[in-house]
Amino acid sequence: MYYLKKRLYLETASVSHLYGNCYETVDYPAEGFAFQASSENRISVIDEILKVVQVLLDDSVAHNIFITRGRKFGESHVGDIDRYSVVRIYLWARRTSYGAKDEAAFNVALCELSGHLPMKSDKGYQTVTEESAAADLRSFCHDTFVCAREKVLQKCSTRQLLE
């Protein structure tokens, strides 16, 4: 856990409603599920996240969860960090990554999925571009997310209709 004085894009990023408390990222290279929790709905949101995680676990899908402060979904971009009223939870289904990583390269992991790009070397910092980072994030998540999204909609949204 750490605190950043700078705003992360995901604190105010746009999302699209999938069903119930579940949303998906839009206009973001690392496609994933998004949730927002407040004091009023935290239990139902946690329950929904657990259902989605269970779908991923049932299919042995690698995933990461990122939690940050944020603006309510759909709220305008007016305002500052001190006025954030919800906790945003992002869940990325991603391809599995094994083995040693090139320390000079841009390696996709949780911080990178969230848009925070720690660079481990000057060479990496000098060579990475916004386009190359976005392409890496997209390739790490897209195919896995598309499959996971379909299964989550099939299993979780129909479950909501039955409850």
N, CA and C atoms as an extended XYZ file, in Angstrom:
489
Properties=species:S:1:pos:R:3:atomname:S:1:resname:S:1:resid:I:1 pbc="F F F"
N         0.844       -1.165        0.000 N   MET     1
C         0.000        0.000        0.000 CA  MET     1
C         0.893        1.232        0.000 C   MET     1
N         0.505        2.200       -0.804 N   TYR     2
C         1.226        3.459       -0.822 CA  TYR     2
C         0.293        4.574       -1.264 C   TYR     2
N         0.693        5.794       -0.992 N   TYR     3
C        -0.107        6.964       -1.327 CA  TYR     3
C         0.613        7.761       -2.407 C   TYR     3
N        -0.095        8.098       -3.457 N   LEU     4
C         0.452        8.951       -4.512 CA  LEU     4
C        -0.203       10.320       -4.427 C   LEU     4
N         0.589       11.363       -4.458 N   LYS     5
C         0.027       12.714       -4.470 CA  LYS     5
C        -0.546       13.062       -5.834 C   LYS     5
N        -0.085       12.381       -6.851 N   LYS     6
C        -0.575       12.609       -8.212 CA  LYS     6
C        -1.802       11.746       -8.467 C   LYS     6
N        -2.687       12.253       -9.308 N   ARG     7
C        -3.902       11.528       -9.654 CA  ARG     7
C        -3.590       10.450      -10.676 C   ARG     7
N        -4.097        9.251      -10.445 N   LEU     8
C        -4.040        8.187      -11.436 CA  LEU     8
C        -5.254        8.316      -12.350 C   LEU     8
N        -5.073        7.994      -13.587 N   TYR     9
C        -6.170        8.074      -14.555 CA  TYR     9
C        -7.390        7.283      -14.078 C   TYR     9
N        -7.161        6.125      -13.475 N   LEU    10
C        -8.275        5.264      -13.066 CA  LEU    10
C        -9.143        5.863      -11.960 C   LEU    10
N        -8.675        6.896      -11.299 N   GLU    11
C        -9.483        7.540      -10.263 CA  GLU    11
C       -10.699        8.246      -10.855 C   GLU    11
N       -10.615        8.590      -12.135 N   THR    12
C       -11.711        9.315      -12.791 CA  THR    12
C       -12.086        8.708      -14.142 C   THR    12
N       -11.539        7.564      -14.466 N   ALA    13
C       -11.753        6.959      -15.788 CA  ALA    13
C       -13.225        6.640      -16.034 C   ALA    13
N       -13.606        6.732      -17.291 N   SER    14
C       -14.968        6.372      -17.692 CA  SER    14
C       -15.124        4.859      -17.709 C   SER    14
N       -16.334        4.429      -17.411 N   VAL    15
C       -16.661        3.002      -17.429 CA  VAL    15
C       -18.001        2.820      -18.126 C   VAL    15
N       -18.277        1.582      -18.477 N   SER    16
C       -19.555        1.231      -19.091 CA  SER    16
C       -20.209        0.157      -18.231 C   SER    16
N       -21.500        0.288      -18.002 N   HIS    17
C       -22.221       -0.643      -17.141 CA  HIS    17
C       -22.396       -1.997      -17.822 C   HIS    17
N       -22.057       -3.072      -17.119 N   LEU    18
C       -22.289       -4.427      -17.628 CA  LEU    18
C       -23.576       -4.998      -17.045 C   LEU    18
N       -23.668       -5.043      -15.715 N   TYR    19
C       -24.860       -5.535      -15.014 CA  TYR    19
C       -24.669       -5.223      -13.529 C   TYR    19
N       -25.732       -5.102      -12.796 N   GLY    20
C       -25.652       -4.917      -11.343 CA  GLY    20
C       -24.603       -3.891      -10.940 C   GLY    20
N       -23.679       -4.329      -10.078 N   ASN    21
C       -22.584       -3.468       -9.614 CA  ASN    21
C       -21.332       -3.576      -10.479 C   ASN    21
N       -21.407       -4.289      -11.574 N   CYS    22
C       -20.233       -4.573      -12.402 CA  CYS    22
C       -20.194       -3.683      -13.647 C   CYS    22
N       -19.042       -3.073      -13.861 N   TYR    23
C       -18.789       -2.194      -14.997 CA  TYR    23
C       -17.530       -2.688      -15.711 C   TYR    23
N       -17.221       -2.070      -16.841 N   GLU    24
C       -15.964       -2.374      -17.521 CA  GLU    24
C       -15.280       -1.073      -17.909 C   GLU    24
N       -13.960       -1.124      -17.993 N   THR    25
C       -13.207        0.058      -18.395 CA  THR    25
C       -13.490        0.372      -19.861 C   THR    25
N       -13.447        1.648      -20.191 N   VAL    26
C       -13.569        2.080      -21.590 CA  VAL    26
C       -12.426        3.047      -21.876 C   VAL    26
N       -12.001        3.091      -23.115 N   ASP    27
C       -10.917        3.995      -23.515 CA  ASP    27
C        -9.683        3.844      -22.627 C   ASP    27
N        -9.364        2.600      -22.295 N   TYR    28
C        -8.196        2.301      -21.468 CA  TYR    28
C        -7.557        1.033      -22.026 C   TYR    28
N        -6.253        1.015      -22.221 N   PRO    29
C        -5.634       -0.127      -22.896 CA  PRO    29
C        -5.727       -1.454      -22.149 C   PRO    29
N        -5.760       -1.433      -20.829 N   ALA    30
C        -5.894       -2.670      -20.053 CA  ALA    30
C        -7.373       -2.860      -19.734 C   ALA    30
N        -8.057       -3.620      -20.592 N   GLU    31
C        -9.493       -3.834      -20.386 CA  GLU    31
C        -9.715       -4.644      -19.114 C   GLU    31
N       -10.718       -4.252      -18.347 N   GLY    32
C       -10.992       -4.966      -17.115 CA  GLY    32
C       -12.344       -4.607      -16.542 C   GLY    32
N       -12.667       -5.273      -15.451 N   PHE    33
C       -13.913       -5.025      -14.732 CA  PHE    33
C       -13.688       -3.890      -13.740 C   PHE    33
N       -14.737       -3.137      -13.458 N   ALA    34
C       -14.642       -2.016      -12.527 CA  ALA    34
C       -15.851       -2.030      -11.595 C   ALA    34
N       -15.609       -1.660      -10.357 N   PHE    35
C       -16.652       -1.596       -9.332 CA  PHE    35
C       -16.426       -0.324       -8.531 C   PHE    35
N       -17.492        0.194       -7.917 N   GLN    36
C       -17.336        1.325       -7.007 CA  GLN    36
C       -18.064        1.000       -5.715 C   GLN    36
N       -17.401        1.293       -4.612 N   ALA    37
C       -17.981        0.992       -3.305 CA  ALA    37
C       -18.060        2.260       -2.471 C   ALA    37
N       -19.143        2.359       -1.733 N   SER    38
C       -19.329        3.450       -0.778 CA  SER    38
C       -19.813        2.813        0.521 C   SER    38
N       -20.026        3.621        1.518 N   SER    39
C       -20.505        3.062        2.786 CA  SER    39
C       -21.885        2.428        2.629 C   SER    39
N       -22.654        2.876        1.640 N   GLU    40
C       -24.010        2.352        1.444 CA  GLU    40
C       -24.044        0.998        0.732 C   GLU    40
N       -23.094        0.727       -0.144 N   ASN    41
C       -23.204       -0.491       -0.955 CA  ASN    41
C       -22.017       -1.447       -0.840 C   ASN    41
N       -21.142       -1.227        0.094 N   ARG    42
C       -19.888       -1.993        0.130 CA  ARG    42
C       -20.097       -3.500        0.214 C   ARG    42
N       -21.096       -3.964        0.943 N   ILE    43
C       -21.320       -5.410        1.080 CA  ILE    43
C       -21.758       -6.015       -0.247 C   ILE    43
N       -22.698       -5.384       -0.928 N   SER    44
C       -23.160       -5.934       -2.211 CA  SER    44
C       -22.062       -5.871       -3.271 C   SER    44
N       -21.226       -4.850       -3.234 N   VAL    45
C       -20.117       -4.754       -4.191 CA  VAL    45
C       -19.088       -5.847       -3.917 C   VAL    45
N       -18.753       -6.055       -2.664 N   ILE    46
C       -17.808       -7.126       -2.317 CA  ILE    46
C       -18.358       -8.473       -2.762 C   ILE    46
N       -19.637       -8.715       -2.528 N   ASP    47
C       -20.256       -9.971       -2.980 CA  ASP    47
C       -20.124      -10.133       -4.493 C   ASP    47
N       -20.350       -9.064       -5.239 N   GLU    48
C       -20.262       -9.130       -6.700 CA  GLU    48
C       -18.831       -9.385       -7.156 C   GLU    48
N       -17.878       -8.720       -6.529 N   ILE    49
C       -16.467       -8.950       -6.871 CA  ILE    49
C       -16.105      -10.408       -6.628 C   ILE    49
N       -16.538      -10.962       -5.505 N   LEU    50
C       -16.237      -12.364       -5.193 CA  LEU    50
C       -16.838      -13.311       -6.224 C   LEU    50
N       -18.015      -12.996       -6.728 N   LYS    51
C       -18.628      -13.832       -7.771 CA  LYS    51
C       -17.798      -13.798       -9.052 C   LYS    51
N       -17.348      -12.618       -9.427 N   VAL    52
C       -16.534      -12.490      -10.640 CA  VAL    52
C       -15.195      -13.199      -10.451 C   VAL    52
N       -14.570      -13.013       -9.303 N   VAL    53
C       -13.303      -13.703       -9.023 CA  VAL    53
C       -13.499      -15.212       -9.078 C   VAL    53
N       -14.614      -15.704       -8.569 N   GLN    54
C       -14.864      -17.150       -8.600 CA  GLN    54
C       -14.961      -17.670      -10.032 C   GLN    54
N       -15.586      -16.904      -10.914 N   VAL    55
C       -15.642      -17.295      -12.331 CA  VAL    55
C       -14.221      -17.407      -12.885 C   VAL    55
N       -13.367      -16.450      -12.554 N   LEU    56
C       -11.981      -16.490      -13.027 CA  LEU    56
C       -11.230      -17.674      -12.431 C   LEU    56
N       -11.413      -17.918      -11.148 N   LEU    57
C       -10.744      -19.049      -10.496 CA  LEU    57
C       -11.207      -20.380      -11.071 C   LEU    57
N       -12.498      -20.497      -11.348 N   ASP    58
C       -13.031      -21.742      -11.917 CA  ASP    58
C       -12.362      -22.094      -13.239 C   ASP    58
N       -11.935      -21.075      -13.988 N   ASP    59
C       -11.274      -21.292      -15.280 CA  ASP    59
C        -9.760      -21.095      -15.201 C   ASP    59
N        -9.232      -20.992      -13.987 N   SER    60
C        -7.782      -20.794      -13.771 CA  SER    60
C        -7.244      -19.586      -14.543 C   SER    60
N        -7.993      -18.501      -14.505 N   VAL    61
C        -7.591      -17.272      -15.196 CA  VAL    61
C        -6.797      -16.393      -14.227 C   VAL    61
N        -5.588      -16.025      -14.634 N   ALA    62
C        -4.780      -15.112      -13.832 CA  ALA    62
C        -5.486      -13.759      -13.772 C   ALA    62
N        -5.372      -13.090      -12.638 N   HIS    63
C        -6.042      -11.800      -12.495 CA  HIS    63
C        -5.357      -10.957      -11.427 C   HIS    63
N        -5.599       -9.670      -11.478 N   ASN    64
C        -5.095       -8.720      -10.495 CA  ASN    64
C        -6.231       -7.816      -10.058 C   ASN    64
N        -6.163       -7.391       -8.800 N   ILE    65
C        -7.141       -6.453       -8.243 CA  ILE    65
C        -6.396       -5.199       -7.802 C   ILE    65
N        -6.964       -4.042       -8.138 N   PHE    66
C        -6.385       -2.762       -7.755 CA  PHE    66
C        -7.479       -1.925       -7.107 C   PHE    66
N        -7.177       -1.332       -5.965 N   ILE    67
C        -8.154       -0.529       -5.220 CA  ILE    67
C        -7.606        0.890       -5.087 C   ILE    67
N        -8.442        1.878       -5.399 N   THR    68
C        -8.021        3.272       -5.305 CA  THR    68
C        -9.210        4.160       -4.937 C   THR    68
N        -8.917        5.318       -4.448 N   ARG    69
C        -9.962        6.328       -4.232 CA  ARG    69
C       -10.479        6.749       -5.598 C   ARG    69
N       -11.631        7.390       -5.634 N   GLY    70
C       -12.087        7.843       -6.938 CA  GLY    70
C       -13.374        8.632       -6.909 C   GLY    70
N       -13.688        9.115       -8.079 N   ARG    71
C       -14.937        9.828       -8.303 CA  ARG    71
C       -16.013        8.799       -8.646 C   ARG    71
N       -17.263        9.081       -8.283 N   LYS    72
C       -18.370        8.189       -8.639 CA  LYS    72
C       -18.424        8.013      -10.141 C   LYS    72
N       -18.745        6.804      -10.584 N   PHE    73
C       -18.893        6.543      -12.011 CA  PHE    73
C       -19.941        7.497      -12.572 C   PHE    73
N       -19.627        8.107      -13.694 N   GLY    74
C       -20.561        9.014      -14.349 CA  GLY    74
C       -20.502       10.443      -13.856 C   GLY    74
N       -19.771       10.701      -12.777 N   GLU    75
C       -19.644       12.054      -12.254 CA  GLU    75
C       -18.736       12.864      -13.175 C   GLU    75
N       -19.012       14.143      -13.325 N   SER    76
C       -18.210       14.980      -14.226 CA  SER    76
C       -16.781       15.097      -13.710 C   SER    76
N       -15.899       15.587      -14.557 N   HIS    77
C       -14.490       15.713      -14.197 CA  HIS    77
C       -14.196       16.956      -13.365 C   HIS    77
N       -15.222       17.653      -12.935 N   VAL    78
C       -15.029       18.833      -12.103 CA  VAL    78
C       -14.808       18.376      -10.666 C   VAL    78
N       -13.902       19.020       -9.980 N   GLY    79
C       -13.641       18.663       -8.593 CA  GLY    79
C       -12.200       18.257       -8.399 C   GLY    79
N       -11.847       18.019       -7.143 N   ASP    80
C       -10.471       17.648       -6.868 CA  ASP    80
C       -10.422       16.380       -6.021 C   ASP    80
N        -9.225       15.905       -5.795 N   ILE    81
C        -8.991       14.651       -5.085 CA  ILE    81
C        -9.679       14.637       -3.722 C   ILE    81
N        -9.704       15.760       -3.027 N   ASP    82
C       -10.296       15.811       -1.692 CA  ASP    82
C       -11.797       15.536       -1.695 C   ASP    82
N       -12.430       15.570       -2.854 N   ARG    83
C       -13.871       15.381       -2.932 CA  ARG    83
C       -14.254       14.004       -3.444 C   ARG    83
N       -13.312       13.112       -3.591 N   TYR    84
C       -13.637       11.758       -4.030 CA  TYR    84
C       -14.534       11.106       -2.989 C   TYR    84
N       -15.564       10.412       -3.457 N   SER    85
C       -16.551        9.883       -2.516 CA  SER    85
C       -16.686        8.369       -2.536 C   SER    85
N       -15.955        7.688       -3.406 N   VAL    86
C       -16.060        6.228       -3.471 CA  VAL    86
C       -14.674        5.596       -3.528 C   VAL    86
N       -14.687        4.306       -3.332 N   VAL    87
C       -13.502        3.493       -3.571 CA  VAL    87
C       -13.764        2.759       -4.874 C   VAL    87
N       -12.827        2.838       -5.784 N   ARG    88
C       -12.940        2.121       -7.055 CA  ARG    88
C       -12.102        0.851       -6.968 C   ARG    88
N       -12.664       -0.223       -7.463 N   ILE    89
C       -11.976       -1.507       -7.474 CA  ILE    89
C       -11.918       -1.976       -8.921 C   ILE    89
N       -10.716       -2.253       -9.385 N   TYR    90
C       -10.512       -2.749      -10.747 CA  TYR    90
C       -10.022       -4.186      -10.676 C   TYR    90
N       -10.545       -4.992      -11.568 N   LEU    91
C       -10.200       -6.417      -11.626 CA  LEU    91
C        -9.836       -6.741      -13.069 C   LEU    91
N        -8.580       -7.119      -13.276 N   TRP    92
C        -8.107       -7.448      -14.619 CA  TRP    92
C        -7.909       -8.940      -14.772 C   TRP    92
N        -8.593       -9.524      -15.738 N   ALA    93
C        -8.285      -10.880      -16.183 CA  ALA    93
C        -7.140      -10.712      -17.176 C   ALA    93
N        -6.091      -11.484      -17.002 N   ARG    94
C        -4.909      -11.274      -17.843 CA  ARG    94
C        -4.281      -12.607      -18.207 C   ARG    94
N        -3.426      -12.551      -19.200 N   ARG    95
C        -2.719      -13.781      -19.550 CA  ARG    95
C        -1.694      -14.079      -18.467 C   ARG    95
N        -1.419      -15.343      -18.301 N   THR    96
C        -0.453      -15.781      -17.304 CA  THR    96
C         0.952      -15.418      -17.763 C   THR    96
N         1.782      -15.035      -16.814 N   SER    97
C         3.163      -14.662      -17.110 CA  SER    97
C         4.093      -15.465      -16.207 C   SER    97
N         4.953      -16.241      -16.815 N   TYR    98
C         5.888      -17.084      -16.065 CA  TYR    98
C         7.323      -16.639      -16.291 C   TYR    98
N         8.188      -17.041      -15.375 N   GLY    99
C         9.623      -16.909      -15.589 CA  GLY    99
C        10.209      -15.573      -15.202 C   GLY    99
N        11.522      -15.491      -15.396 N   ALA   100
C        12.280      -14.285      -15.069 CA  ALA   100
C        11.928      -13.173      -16.046 C   ALA   100
N        11.957      -11.963      -15.547 N   LYS   101
C        11.625      -10.795      -16.359 CA  LYS   101
C        12.893      -10.007      -16.681 C   LYS   101
N        12.896       -9.361      -17.825 N   ASP   102
C        13.989       -8.477      -18.212 CA  ASP   102
C        13.848       -7.194      -17.403 C   ASP   102
N        14.768       -6.950      -16.506 N   GLU   103
C        14.673       -5.793      -15.610 CA  GLU   103
C        14.776       -4.455      -16.346 C   GLU   103
N        15.357       -4.457      -17.538 N   ALA   104
C        15.468       -3.210      -18.301 CA  ALA   104
C        14.206       -2.927      -19.104 C   ALA   104
N        13.353       -3.927      -19.235 N   ALA   105
C        12.165       -3.793      -20.081 CA  ALA   105
C        10.970       -3.296      -19.275 C   ALA   105
N         9.947       -2.897      -20.004 N   PHE   106
C         8.656       -2.554      -19.403 CA  PHE   106
C         7.919       -3.865      -19.163 C   PHE   106
N         7.692       -4.202      -17.911 N   ASN   107
C         7.023       -5.453      -17.568 CA  ASN   107
C         5.649       -5.157      -17.001 C   ASN   107
N         4.649       -5.811      -17.541 N   VAL   108
C         3.280       -5.587      -17.093 CA  VAL   108
C         3.032       -6.364      -15.809 C   VAL   108
N         2.610       -5.642      -14.785 N   ALA   109
C         2.201       -6.217      -13.503 CA  ALA   109
C         1.132       -5.283      -12.937 C   ALA   109
N         0.797       -5.450      -11.682 N   LEU   110
C        -0.323       -4.702      -11.107 CA  LEU   110
C        -0.177       -3.186      -11.230 C   LEU   110
N         0.956       -2.632      -10.843 N   CYS   111
C         1.120       -1.173      -10.926 CA  CYS   111
C         0.940       -0.685      -12.353 C   CYS   111
N         1.513       -1.424      -13.290 N   GLU   112
C         1.425       -1.022      -14.689 CA  GLU   112
C        -0.016       -1.098      -15.193 C   GLU   112
N        -0.756       -2.128      -14.784 N   LEU   113
C        -2.160       -2.237      -15.181 CA  LEU   113
C        -2.953       -1.022      -14.717 C   LEU   113
N        -2.583       -0.475      -13.566 N   SER   114
C        -3.306        0.673      -13.022 CA  SER   114
C        -2.871        1.999      -13.637 C   SER   114
N        -1.837        1.982      -14.463 N   GLY   115
C        -1.369        3.214      -15.080 CA  GLY   115
C        -0.177        3.843      -14.393 C   GLY   115
N         0.292        3.242      -13.316 N   HIS   116
C         1.492        3.710      -12.628 CA  HIS   116
C         2.646        2.888      -13.182 C   HIS   116
N         3.578        3.541      -13.852 N   LEU   117
C         4.621        2.824      -14.584 CA  LEU   117
C         5.994        3.015      -13.940 C   LEU   117
N         6.302        2.239      -12.905 N   PRO   118
C         7.643        2.340      -12.321 CA  PRO   118
C         8.668        1.754      -13.292 C   PRO   118
N         9.710        2.492      -13.566 N   MET   119
C        10.759        2.025      -14.473 CA  MET   119
C        11.960        1.622      -13.632 C   MET   119
N        12.507        0.469      -13.934 N   LYS   120
C        13.582       -0.090      -13.121 CA  LYS   120
C        14.966        0.344      -13.582 C   LYS   120
N        15.032        0.942      -14.756 N   SER   121
C        16.342        1.363      -15.259 CA  SER   121
C        16.187        2.616      -16.116 C   SER   121
N        17.288        3.332      -16.258 N   ASP   122
C        17.287        4.515      -17.108 CA  ASP   122
C        17.017        4.124      -18.555 C   ASP   122
N        17.566        2.998      -18.986 N   LYS   123
C        17.354        2.534      -20.364 CA  LYS   123
C        15.862        2.299      -20.616 C   LYS   123
N        15.192        1.637      -19.675 N   GLY   124
C        13.759        1.402      -19.815 CA  GLY   124
C        12.980        2.698      -19.869 C   GLY   124
N        13.346        3.635      -19.014 N   TYR   125
C        12.676        4.933      -18.975 CA  TYR   125
C        12.853        5.682      -20.294 C   TYR   125
N        14.041        5.607      -20.857 N   GLN   126
C        14.343        6.333      -22.090 CA  GLN   126
C        13.679        5.714      -23.318 C   GLN   126
N        13.363        4.422      -23.263 N   THR   127
C        12.847        3.755      -24.463 CA  THR   127
C        11.332        3.561      -24.474 C   THR   127
N        10.687        3.551      -23.324 N   VAL   128
C         9.238        3.320      -23.307 CA  VAL   128
C         8.510        4.567      -23.814 C   VAL   128
N         7.446        4.343      -24.569 N   THR   129
C         6.593        5.433      -25.033 CA  THR   129
C         5.169        5.133      -24.583 C   THR   129
N         4.316        6.137      -24.635 N   GLU   130
C         2.915        5.907      -24.286 CA  GLU   130
C         2.311        4.837      -25.192 C   GLU   130
N         2.642        4.894      -26.463 N   GLU   131
C         2.102        3.926      -27.423 CA  GLU   131
C         2.593        2.514      -27.131 C   GLU   131
N         3.884        2.366      -26.813 N   SER   132
C         4.406        1.019      -26.548 CA  SER   132
C         3.853        0.468      -25.238 C   SER   132
N         3.717        1.324      -24.226 N   ALA   133
C         3.145        0.874      -22.952 CA  ALA   133
C         1.687        0.466      -23.143 C   ALA   133
N         0.922        1.261      -23.878 N   ALA   134
C        -0.489        0.933      -24.133 CA  ALA   134
C        -0.607       -0.370      -24.910 C   ALA   134
N         0.256       -0.575      -25.889 N   ALA   135
C         0.222       -1.818      -26.671 CA  ALA   135
C         0.535       -3.023      -25.788 C   ALA   135
N         1.505       -2.885      -24.885 N   ASP   136
C         1.830       -3.983      -23.966 CA  ASP   136
C         0.657       -4.284      -23.039 C   ASP   136
N         0.036       -3.244      -22.489 N   LEU   137
C        -1.117       -3.447      -21.607 CA  LEU   137
C        -2.256       -4.126      -22.358 C   LEU   137
N        -2.513       -3.664      -23.553 N   ARG   138
C        -3.588       -4.232      -24.374 CA  ARG   138
C        -3.320       -5.708      -24.668 C   ARG   138
N        -2.100       -6.028      -25.069 N   SER   139
C        -1.787       -7.418      -25.420 CA  SER   139
C        -1.815       -8.324      -24.193 C   SER   139
N        -1.572       -7.761      -23.030 N   PHE   140
C        -1.555       -8.541      -21.798 CA  PHE   140
C        -2.961       -8.900      -21.332 C   PHE   140
N        -3.951       -8.062      -21.673 N   CYS   141
C        -5.302       -8.243      -21.137 CA  CYS   141
C        -6.383       -8.568      -22.165 C   CYS   141
N        -6.284       -8.061      -23.367 N   HIS   142
C        -7.422       -8.065      -24.288 CA  HIS   142
C        -8.057       -9.437      -24.496 C   HIS   142
N        -7.321      -10.393      -25.015 N   ASP   143
C        -7.911      -11.696      -25.344 CA  ASP   143
C        -8.494      -12.385      -24.114 C   ASP   143
N        -7.761      -12.323      -23.008 N   THR   144
C        -8.230      -12.958      -21.774 CA  THR   144
C        -9.486      -12.274      -21.265 C   THR   144
N        -9.505      -10.939      -21.315 N   PHE   145
C       -10.679      -10.207      -20.845 CA  PHE   145
C       -11.907      -10.511      -21.691 C   PHE   145
N       -11.754      -10.567      -22.998 N   VAL   146
C       -12.897      -10.835      -23.875 CA  VAL   146
C       -13.554      -12.163      -23.495 C   VAL   146
N       -12.754      -13.193      -23.284 N   CYS   147
C       -13.296      -14.503      -22.875 CA  CYS   147
C       -13.911      -14.432      -21.481 C   CYS   147
N       -13.201      -13.797      -20.552 N   ALA   148
C       -13.693      -13.703      -19.173 CA  ALA   148
C       -14.982      -12.894      -19.110 C   ALA   148
N       -15.053      -11.817      -19.861 N   ARG   149
C       -16.247      -10.969      -19.877 CA  ARG   149
C       -17.462      -11.777      -20.298 C   ARG   149
N       -17.313      -12.574      -21.339 N   GLU   150
C       -18.421      -13.401      -21.820 CA  GLU   150
C       -18.884      -14.381      -20.736 C   GLU   150
N       -17.936      -15.030      -20.070 N   LYS   151
C       -18.294      -15.999      -19.024 CA  LYS   151
C       -18.920      -15.316      -17.814 C   LYS   151
N       -18.379      -14.165      -17.436 N   VAL   152
C       -18.938      -13.430      -16.296 CA  VAL   152
C       -20.362      -12.991      -16.605 C   VAL   152
N       -20.592      -12.460      -17.789 N   LEU   153
C       -21.951      -12.050      -18.158 CA  LEU   153
C       -22.891      -13.243      -18.162 C   LEU   153
N       -22.423      -14.350      -18.673 N   GLN   154
C       -23.244      -15.558      -18.743 CA  GLN   154
C       -23.573      -16.089      -17.347 C   GLN   154
N       -22.580      -16.153      -16.477 N   LYS   155
C       -22.779      -16.767      -15.161 CA  LYS   155
C       -23.309      -15.801      -14.108 C   LYS   155
N       -22.820      -14.581      -14.104 N   CYS   156
C       -23.176      -13.653      -13.027 CA  CYS   156
C       -24.424      -12.839      -13.310 C   CYS   156
N       -24.587      -12.360      -14.531 N   SER   157
C       -25.767      -11.534      -14.797 CA  SER   157
C       -27.032      -12.380      -14.770 C   SER   157
N       -26.967      -13.624      -15.222 N   THR   158
C       -28.147      -14.495      -15.142 CA  THR   158
C       -28.422      -14.894      -13.703 C   THR   158
N       -27.375      -15.029      -12.909 N   ARG   159
C       -27.537      -15.345      -11.488 CA  ARG   159
C       -28.292      -14.220      -10.794 C   ARG   159
N       -28.012      -12.974      -11.195 N   GLN   160
C       -28.712      -11.832      -10.606 CA  GLN   160
C       -30.193      -11.869      -10.938 C   GLN   160
N       -30.522      -12.277      -12.142 N   LEU   161
C       -31.928      -12.349      -12.535 CA  LEU   161
C       -32.683      -13.383      -11.706 C   LEU   161
N       -31.987      -14.451      -11.308 N   LEU   162
C       -32.622      -15.519      -10.541 CA  LEU   162
C       -32.772      -15.171       -9.068 C   LEU   162
N       -31.958      -14.240       -8.573 N   GLU   163
C       -31.988      -13.914       -7.136 CA  GLU   163
C       -33.110      -12.972       -6.786 C   GLU   163
